[in-house]
Amino acid sequence: MFFRFVDLYESLIKKLIILFMYILLFSLTLQVSGRYINFIPRYLWTLEAVNFSLIWLIFLGSITGLRGRKHFFVDIFGEKMSSDSRKRLEKLFNVSYFFAVGSVTLVFIFYGYQYFVDWGLIQRSELTGMNLGWVYVSVPFAGISWLIFLVEDFYKTYFLNRAFSKRQGR
């Protein structure tokens, strides 16, 4: 059930990435073409649309990158090590990975929420009048999403592999 929820959540985030990418491309195209083509007006809202979508794209991309460990893994030693020392080193890397990413996740959740409440909810855009809380909420949203995917990864790494090994007789 939890894995099904996480899969649906990731597909929703990927759809949001596509949506924000279209918003970014459209508003950036309109902004640049308005500078060089005389009959296209120069809209000011495109600046805010570009900033808004770019900020959300960065955080949404980091969320999907965390799920597959696509952004935070470097194989330093390659195949030069024996399998026993490689397994020990892999366990050490896993522990340090979960500690580092978990720490950053908690910082983004707690301080990001404070950042959102203290600064985001009280600011308004000068051009569109939009509440800038929609931009600031991307920080705690990313932290909560990272936590969901980190819990999934932790469970798969430490509990699912062990249960699979016991069923296989290893």
C-alpha positions in Angstrom: 0.0 0.0 0.0 2.8 2.4 1.0 4.8 1.6 -2.2 1.7 2.1 -4.3 1.2 5.6 -2.7 4.8 6.5 -3.3 4.6 5.4 -7.0 1.5 7.6 -7.4 3.1 10.5 -5.6 6.1 10.3 -7.9 4.0 10.2 -11.0 2.2 13.3 -9.7 5.5 15.1 -9.2 6.6 14.1 -12.7 3.4 15.6 -14.1 4.0 18.8 -12.1 7.5 18.9 -13.6 6.1 18.7 -17.1 3.5 21.4 -16.2 6.1 23.8 -14.8 8.4 23.1 -17.7 5.7 24.2 -20.1 5.0 27.3 -18.1 8.7 28.1 -18.0 9.1 27.6 -21.8 6.0 29.6 -22.7 6.7 32.6 -20.4 10.4 32.7 -21.3 9.6 32.5 -25.0 7.1 35.3 -24.7 9.5 37.4 -22.7 12.4 37.0 -25.1 10.3 37.4 -28.2 8.7 40.5 -26.7 12.2 42.1 -26.6 13.0 41.5 -30.2 9.7 41.4 -32.1 7.9 44.8 -32.1 4.3 43.6 -32.3 4.6 41.3 -29.3 4.0 43.3 -26.1 6.5 43.2 -23.2 4.7 41.5 -20.4 6.1 41.9 -16.9 4.3 38.9 -15.4 6.5 36.6 -17.5 9.5 37.5 -15.2 7.6 36.1 -12.2 6.3 33.1 -14.0 9.8 32.2 -15.0 11.1 32.6 -11.4 8.2 30.7 -9.9 8.4 27.8 -12.3 12.2 27.6 -12.1 12.2 27.5 -8.3 9.6 24.7 -8.3 11.4 22.8 -11.1 14.6 22.8 -9.0 12.9 21.4 -6.0 10.7 18.9 -7.9 13.7 17.6 -9.8 15.6 17.1 -6.6 12.6 15.1 -5.2 12.6 12.7 -8.2 16.4 12.5 -8.1 16.3 11.4 -4.5 14.0 8.6 -5.1 16.4 6.7 -7.4 19.5 7.9 -5.6 20.4 9.6 -8.9 21.9 12.7 -7.4 24.0 11.6 -4.5 26.1 8.6 -5.3 29.6 8.3 -6.5 31.4 5.0 -6.9 34.9 6.0 -5.8 36.6 2.6 -5.5 35.1 0.8 -8.5 35.9 -2.9 -8.6 39.3 -2.8 -7.0 38.1 -4.0 -3.7 37.2 -7.5 -2.5 33.5 -8.4 -2.1 33.7 -8.5 1.8 35.3 -5.1 2.1 33.0 -3.7 -0.6 30.0 -4.8 1.4 31.3 -3.2 4.6 32.1 0.0 2.8 28.7 -0.1 1.1 27.0 -0.4 4.5 29.1 2.5 5.8 28.1 4.6 2.8 24.4 3.7 3.3 24.5 4.8 6.9 26.2 8.0 6.1 23.8 8.6 3.1 20.7 8.2 5.3 22.2 10.4 8.0 23.3 13.2 5.7 20.1 13.2 3.6 17.9 12.8 6.6 19.6 15.7 8.3 19.1 18.0 5.3 15.5 16.8 5.0 14.7 17.7 8.6 16.3 21.1 8.2 14.2 21.8 5.1 11.0 20.7 6.8 11.4 22.6 10.0 13.3 25.7 9.0 11.5 25.7 5.6 8.2 25.8 7.4 9.4 28.7 9.6 10.7 30.4 6.4 7.4 30.0 4.7 5.3 31.3 7.7 7.6 34.2 8.7 8.4 35.4 5.2 6.3 33.8 2.5 2.9 34.5 3.9 3.5 38.2 4.5 5.0 39.1 1.1 3.1 39.9 -2.1 4.4 40.3 -5.6 4.7 43.8 -6.8 3.7 42.9 -10.4 0.9 40.4 -10.1 -0.1 40.8 -6.4 0.3 37.1 -5.9 1.1 35.9 -2.4 4.7 34.7 -2.5 3.9 32.0 -0.1 3.4 29.8 -3.2 7.1 30.2 -3.9 8.3 29.7 -0.3 6.2 26.6 0.3 8.4 24.8 -2.2 11.0 24.4 0.5 9.0 22.5 3.2 7.2 20.6 0.4 10.5 19.4 -0.9 11.6 18.3 2.6 8.4 16.4 3.2 8.7 14.7 -0.2 12.3 13.8 0.5 11.2 12.3 3.8 8.6 10.1 2.1 11.1 8.8 -0.5 13.9 8.5 2.1 11.6 6.3 4.3 10.8 4.2 1.3 14.5 3.8 0.4 15.4 3.0 4.0 12.7 0.3 4.3 13.8 -1.2 1.0 17.5 -1.1 1.9 17.3 -2.5 5.4 14.1 -4.5 5.7 13.0 -5.6 2.3 16.4 -7.0 1.3 16.6 -8.9 4.6 13.2 -10.5 4.1 14.0 -11.4 0.5 17.3 -13.0 1.6 15.5 -15.1 4.3 13.0 -16.3 1.7 15.8 -17.3 -0.6 17.6 -19.2 2.2 20.7 -17.0 2.3 
